[in-house]
Amino acid sequence: QEVLSFRNLTPMSDTAVNYHLMDAPDGALPCSRVKLSIECKSLRNMDTFSKSDPFVVIELKDKQGRWKEIGRTETIYNNLNPRFATTIEMDYFFEEMQHLKFSVYDEDNKSRKLSQQDFIGSCESSLGSIVGSKSNSLSAPLKGESGADEKKYGAIRILAEEIKGFNDCIRLRVAASKVQTKDWFGKGDHYLVFKRRRVDGEYEMVWKTEVIKNSKDPSWQPIEIPLKNFNSGDNSANIVIELWDWNAVSKHDYLGKVSTNTMELLKAPKNFPFTKPESKNPNKDRGQLVVSLAEIYHPPSFLEYIAGGCEINVMVAVDFTASNGNVNLPNSLHYMNPTGWNDYQKAIVAVGEILEKYDADKQFDVFGFGARLPNGSVSHCFSLNGDASNPSVLGVQGILDAYAASLSNVTLFGPTNFAQVIRNADTISRSYPVESQKYTVLLILTDGEITDMAETTEAIIDASNSPLSIVIVGIGPANFDKMNTLDGDDEVLTSERTGKRVSRDIVQFVAFRELASNGPLLAKEVLHEIPDQLTSYMKSKNLRPKKKPVVESVWTVDMSRQQSFRPNDNIPMSNRAPLSTMPSIAEALPPPPPPPYGSSLPPGWEEAIDPSSGRPYYVNHMTKTTQWDRPH
């Protein structure tokens, strides 16, 4: 039987406090569901004649920047080293910055009003930071009125555990027997469409098989669908399986359907008759759906790979072509506005601050393309820090510094070519041993249509066998039609030269202008496919998650996770990648202010933590000065 491929469509114990993210965008599905366990040690004693009676309040920051309580632990009496039995269950979105606050109180009375309890200390983090920590366990000092101080207020540890079953899949082997066709000649070209019934009563497609040509007894390739997509976790929910006859020119013919549910499918081997109740002859024999295998199984999840030590390496490539405009003029996409960030900087922060939670050493390789270098040569892949042998910088702030410094050291030129950058990322990603389970994400920021489409297509197809994902963010008003082709959501990316296709989807494209005012939503749009892309690669190489390391009984408090950004003077030069001939940002151009979202400080100010004392201080990027007092 001849096969015509379609692109498969997948839309998309202890006491537990359940929290579901109700304001997630339409169609957004969590990567996993996790359970948070909490314990504290060496808490400050708030009572005179006994020990404190601690409990913890957990809050999640909403899209308006307001803290919303999502749960509380029980109270443990007379204990400065409590281990709470109450856990917090919540949806985990890899592509979101899910800010969490853990506030520890000493219970003075049975009132739920926190104003009537004694505040001990708090810790702010993100779910990504917890999940990205070793063994999914984050330890941190509590913060009081004088800053973060473990000796004064105590410490807290949060352990994230994936709830089993959330990512379970259904595996099916299906065929059909004696099905009909409306074709004048031949036996028909058949395919199946699986649909689930939503809560509003409408039916939504969750899977489409390939077309089996010229057969009345077609047999399709094995099917694997996540249960959360297939039936939203409800095995009794109605599932409709439609039979269609494919036509090359005219409209495809609907031949009938099977109405069933997951529980019935799991009784396989079993046959189901196709019916067409709305037809003039509803009792006509229309053939049968043959289900030879139906089983639920647990595939390795993204969180299981991360917990086992899989590390995400981040690479960034920035467009330095002349179409961005003169960097000294305000209408340039690269213009360094002293009172705010340009779109390149906004995109770097929005995406980078999510990814850096999963990169243990926070060292990012940063490149540029399309520029004329100081030696007169035009390069389509050069190191932004000026050191070709070591292109890495420290964290998101290091990316911003290297980007700003390079603008004064290179000349915008062209054309816009991606192939060399992609092949460079492919080479680096392949340099790690497969068993090390290192995965690379390449973020490309560009202002226009590429001029090496054929070469870029070949590079992406070759890279689809590598531990690599490519995220492209289009900056500015240009036409990005070619980027949508590279994305491959509508049609599988195929080489015009060889006819070869990508072995798996590794590209995601988003136009920045559509989300320019919403950094978190930009990150969501460009990163939501990364978990599935990573697990699909591991599956293609038959790599199982490594054994999760045991959490040590001796706590290691991680001060570095208490803030996302540090001022330049607070980063030891020994920890930075060398900038070689590139001048520092202070020498070249005005530095950027902190992110415009999530901060109540005046423009140009940033809060940081003094590592020696744990005390917060404030940086004025406009005057390059610091102070202890919070600005107003």
N, C-alpha and C positions, 0 to 999 in steps of 0.2 A: 504494500500500500504506500502511495506517495504522500509525503508530509509537507504541508505549507505552514510555516511557523507564524504564530501571533506573538505579540509581547504579552507575557502574563501580567495580569493586573491584580496587585494586592493593595487596596486603598490604605489604598490606604489599608492551747498552750498557755502563754501569759496573757494578762489583760491587754487589749490593744485598742488604741484610739484610731479610728479610720478617718482619713481625710482624702477627698477626691478634689482635684483641681477643676472647679466648676467654670472658671472663666477662660479655659483654654480655647484657642481659635477653633472654629468649626472644622471638624474632620481631623483634628489633632489627636493622635493616639500616643500614650506614654510609651517610653522605651521599655520600662519595667515598673513594677510596684515594689517598694522597699519597706522594710520594718526598721525603725530606729530604736536602738536600746541605749540607755543613758546611765552613766554612773559618775560620781564625783569623788574627789579625795581632798583631804586636808582643808575642809571648808572652814570659813571663819565662824567662830562660836559667837552667837548673838545672845545667848542666855547666860544668866549669872550663876544659877545654882544647878544647872543641868546643861546638856549639850543641845545644839540646834536641832530643830525638827524640819529638815529640808524637803522641799518639793520643787519641781521644775515646770515652768510654763514655756511652751514652744509656740513661736509665732512665725508666720510667713509673710514676707512683704508682698503686697499686691501691686498691680500695674500702676497705681497712683502713688506708690511710694509709702503706703500706710501699712503698719504692722497689724496683722490679723491673727488672733489666737486660733491655733488649730488643735491644741490638746494640752493636757496636764498629766503629770505623773501622780502617783499616790504620794502621801506624806510618810516618811520614815522617821520615827521618833528617836531622839537622843542618839544621833549618829552623824558624825562628821565625814564619813566615808561611805555614803549610801550607794547601793546598786539597785536601781528601780526596776520593779517587775512590769510596770505599765510601759508598753511600747507604742510608738507612733507609726501608723501605716500611711504612706502617701505615694502618689504617682511620681515617677521620676522621668523627667524630660532631659535627655542629653543636651539638646540644643538651647535650653533655657538657663538663665541665671536665677536659680531658685534660692533667694536669700532667706536664711533662717536665723532666728534669735532664740537662744536658750537662756532664760532668766531663772536664777536659783533664789528661792525665798525661804525664810524661816517662818513656819506657821505659828502665829500667835493666838488665833482663834479659828473657828470653823467657817467664817465668812469667806465667800469667793472673791470679795473685793481685795485686790492686791494692795490697795492703800492701807489696809489694816494689817498687813503682814510686813515683816522685816526683810528688806532687800539685801541679799548677800553679794551677788555679783552676776554678770552675764557674759555671754560669748556670742558673737555674730560670725556666721560663716555662710556657706552655701552647700546645697546638697551635692553639687558637683565636686566641691572640695573634699567632702566626706567620702564620697564614692571613689574619688581619685587618689585618696591616701592609701598608704600601705595597708593591706588587709581590710580595706574599706573602713578603717578606724581612725578617727581624728581626735587627738588630744590637744587641749589648749588651756591657757590660764584664764581664769575668770577676770572680768574687768569691773572695777568699782569706780568710786568717785575720783581716785587718783590714777586711773589707768589700769592696764592689765598687769596683775601682780599675783603670781601663784602663791607666794609665801604669805601674802596678806589676805587674799580672798579664797584661795584654793584653785582647783583645776577641775575640768570636765572632760569626759571622753564620750564620744558618740560613735556607735557602731552601726553601720548600714548593712542589712542582709536582704538579699532578694527573696521575695515571696515566691515559692515554687509553684509552678502551674500557670503563672501569668503568661508566659511565652510558649506554652505548649502548642503544638501544631496537630492538624489532622492530615494523615497520609492516605491517599486514595489511589487505587488502580481501577480504572473504569473502561468499559467498552460498550458497544451497542450491538444488538442482534436484529437482523431483518428490518432495518429502518428504511423509510421510503425516500423518494426524491421527486422533485417537480421538474427535473431536467428531461428534455426530450431524448437525449442520448446519454449513455453512461449510467453509473450507479449512484451518483451524487457525491458531493464533497462536504463532509459533515464536521461540525464542531459543536462543543458544549459551552454554555454560559451558566455559571453558578451565581445565584442571587440570594441575598439574605433579606429578611423582613425587618425593617427598622421599627422603632417605637411609634413612629407617626403613621405606620401602616404601609408606607411606600417600600418598594423593593430596590435594592442597590446591588450592582454587579461587584462581585469580589474575585472572580476568576474567569478567564476565558482560555479554553484549550487551543492547541494548534488545530489546523484543518487537516483531516485525513481525506485524501482525494480518491474518487472512483471506487468506493467500497460501501456495500450495504451492511457490512459487519465491521465497522471501524473500531480500532483499539488505540487509545490515546496514551501518551507518555505519563509516567507516575506524577501525581499531583501532591504538593505540600502547601498547606495554607495555615497561617496562624489562627488559632481558635478565636482570638480577640477580633480578627477580621471576619472570620467565617460565620460566627454566631454570637459575637460579643460575650462569649463565655457561657451562654445559655444553650445547653445541649438539646433542649426541647423546642427551641425557636424554629420557626418554619424556614425551610430552605427549598428554593425552586431551582431545578436544573433543566434548562431549556435546550432543545435540539434544533440546530439551524443547518440549512443547506447553503453553502457559500457559492456566490456567483461572481465571476470576474467583472462583468459589466453592469448587470441589472442589480436590483435590490436583493439582498439575501432573503431566503425563504424560511419562515418559521414553521417547524414541523410538529411541535408538541412539547410537552413538559412533564417532569416528575415533581410532585410536591411531597416533601418528606421532612425529616429533621435529623440531627446528628445521631440521636440514639438509634433510629432505624438504620442509618447507614452503617453503624458499628456492628450490626447483626450480620454483616457480610461473612461469607459469600451470599448474595441475595440479588434477585432480579426485580426490577420495578418497571411496570408498563408505562410507556409514553401515552399521554392523553391530551386531548384538545377539546375541552368542554364547550368552548364557544363556537365550534364548527357546526355545520349542518348535519354531520354524521359523527357525533361524539363517541359512539361505541366502536368505531372503526379500529382495526388492529394497526397500530402505528409502530410496532416494534418494541423492544425492551432495552432498558438501561441495565447493563450487567456490572455489578460492583463485586469484584473478586477480592478486594482487600480494602479495609477501612480500619485504621488504628490511630490512637492518640499517642504521641510520643513527645519527649522533651528534648528539643535541640539546644545545644549550648547557647547561652545568651551573651549579649554584649557585657553585662555586668560580671558574668562568670569569667570572661576573658580578662577584664580589668582587675578583678579581685585576684586572679592568678598571676598577675604581674605583667600583662600585656601593656605596653606603653605606646602612647601616641606621640610621634614626633611631628613638629610643625615647621613648615617651610613657607615663606612669603615671597612673592614676586610682584614688583611694582612697575607699572607702565611709565617710562620716561620718554615717550614719543612727543614730537613737537605739537601734535594736535591737542595736547593738554593746555597749551597757551603759555605765554611768557610768565615765568614764575614770579616776576616782580610786579605784575599787574593784578588788581583785585578780581578780574574776571577769569583768571587762570584757575584750573582745577587743582594746581599745586600751590596756589598762593597761601603763604603762611600768615594768616590773620592773627595779630597779637591778642585779639579779644575772643577768639574761638577757633575751633578746629575746622579744617577743610574736610571734604567728603572722604578723601583717602584716609585721613587720620581717624575719622569716625568709624569707618569700616574696619580698620585695623583693631581698634579698641573693642567694638561690638563683637567681632568674631574671635579675636585673640584672647580676650579675658575668659571666654568659655573653654577654649582649647588648652590654655596653659594649666588648667586644673588637672589635666591628665598627663602632663609632661613633667616627669620627676625632677629633671635638672633645670627646667625652664629655659633651656638653650635653644633658640630658634635660628635656623639658617635663613638669611634674608638676602634676596637678590633683586636686581633691577634688569630691565630690558628696554632696548630701543634708544639708548643714549650714546652720545659721543664722549669718550673718556678723555682725561687730560692728555693722554699720549696721542690723541687724534683718531684712534680707531673707534669704530662703531661696534657695540657689543649688544647681543641679545640675551646675555646671561652673565652679569657681573655681580660681584659681592658688594653689598651696600656699605659694609664696614671697612672696605678697602683692603681686606686681607683675603686673597683668593684661597689660601691654604686653610683658613679657619673662618668661614663666613658667619659664624654664630654670634648672637647677641643675647643678653640676659633679659628674658621676659618681654612683656608688651611694651614697657617703657623703653627697653633697648631697641625695639623695632622703631618706635617713634623717633628716638634720638638718631639712629642711623639714617632713617628716611630724611629727616630734616637736614642733617649734615650733608648728605649726598647731593641735595638740590643746589648747593653752592659749589659743588666740585665737578659736576658733569653738565653737558649741554644736551637739552632735549633734542632728539633727532627722529629716527624712524628706520624702517617701517615697523608695524605692529606684528611681530612674529612670536608665536607661543612655543613652537616645536622644540627649540633648544632648551628652554626652561623646563618643559615637561620631561624631555629625555634626561636632563640633569637630575630631576627629582626621581625619575624611574631608576637611574643608575644608583643613586644614594639609597633608595628604599631596598633595592636588591642586594646591596652590600652587606646587609645584616643577615646572619644565619636565619634560615626559616624557623628553626626551633626556638629562636629568641623571642618570637611573637612581638616584633616591633612593627608598628603600622604608621605610615606617613600621610599627613594631610597637607596638600599644597594649596595655598590660598593665592590666587592670581587677581590683582586689582588692575583694571584696564579701562581706558576711556573710549575705545573704538573697535570697529570691526577688524578682525585679523586679516592679514594679507597672505599668510601661508596656510590656508585652510587644508589643502591636501596633505601637507607635511604634518600639520597638527593632528589631523584625523589618524594618520598612520602611527604617530607617537602615542595617542590615547589608546588605540587598539593594542599596541604592543604593551603598554603599561597596565592594561586591564588584567594581566596575569600577575601583576606585582602587588605587594602590600601598600597600595597607594589609592587615595581619593583626591579628586581635584575640585576645588571650590572656586568658582569664578564670580567676581562681583563687578558689574558694569558701572563705571562712574561717569556721570555727565549725561548729555542729551542725545548721544549717538544712536544709530540704528544697530541693534544687537541681534538681528535675525540669525546670524551664523552661530552665535552663542547658544541659541535655543536648539540648533541642530546638533551641536556638540553635547548638549545636555542629554539628548536622546530619550526624553520622556514620551514623545509622540511617535518616534520611529527609531529603531535600533541603529546606532551609528555604524556605518558600513564603508569600507574603503572602495572608492571608485576605481582604483587601480587593480586591486586583487579580488574584490568581492568579499574579503574577510570581515567578520563582525567582531565587535567587542565581546569578550567572554563573560563580562559582567558589567553592570552600570557603575561607573566610577566618577561621573561628572555631575555637578549641580551648578546651575547658573541663576543669578538673581540680579535684576537691574536696581541699583541703589536708589535711583530717583523715586521708585515706587514705595520705598520704605525709609526715605531719608530722615524723617522726623522720629523714627522709632527704632533705636539701636537694638533693643531686645528682640523685636520682631524680625529685624534683618538677620540676626544670628539664628533665630528659629528657622527661617526660610532656607538659609544656606547650609545649615548643619544637620537638619533632621534626618537626612539619609545616611549619615556617617555610621551609626551603629549597625544598620543592615548591611552596608557595604563592607564593614570590617568583618562581621560574622560570615558573610558570603565568601570572603577571601579565605578565612580560616577553614571553612567547610570544603572549599575547592582543593585545599592542601591536606585535608584530613587531619587537621590540627585540633585537638581537644584542649580545653582550658587547662592550664597548669593547676596544681593543687594550691589552694588558698593558704598562704602562710598563717601560722598560728599567731594570734595576737599575744604579745608578750605581757607577762604580769607586771613588769616594771614599766611605768609610764614614761613616755618620751613626749614632752610638750613641745609642739611645733609653733614657735613664734612667727615663722615666716608666712604662715597662712592667715595672719590676722589682718593683712591689707593687700590689695591688689597692686597698688602702685607705690613706689618710693621716689622721693625727690632724688635728683642726680647725685647730690653730695652725700646721700645716705647709702650709696652702693659702693662698696670697696672696689677700687680699680683692679685689684687682683681677681675679682670675681667677674670682671667684664671681658668680653671679647675685644681684642685690640681694634682700634679704628684706623690704624695705619695712617695713610695720608689724609683721611677724612677729618676735617675740623669738627670739634664738638659742637653741639647745638647752641651752647652759650656763645661760642665764637662766631657762629654763622648767622643764624636767624632767630627771631623771637621764639621762645619755647611755647608749646601748646599748653592751654589750661587743662585742668582735670575734666573728666567726662561731664557733659552738660546734663546728664540724667542721674538720678540717685544721689544728689548732693544738695544740701541747703546752704552751702557756703557761698560767699560772693564770687562772681566770675573771676577766674584766674587764681583762686586759692585751692589748696589741697591739704587734706589732713593726713598725717603720717604718724607712725609710732616709733619712739626712741627705743632702739633694741636693748640698751643698757638698763633703762629704768622702767620701760613699758608705758611711759607717759606719753600722751598724744601731744604733738606740736603741729604748727601750721606753716605752710610754704606759700609765699607770694611769688608766683612765676613771673609776674610783671616786673617786680623790683629785684627779684633774685635774693630775697631775704626770708628769714624764718622768725617765728615768735612762738611763745608758749600760750599766750592768750588767744582764745577763739575769736576770729574776726566777725563783725556784724555788718 
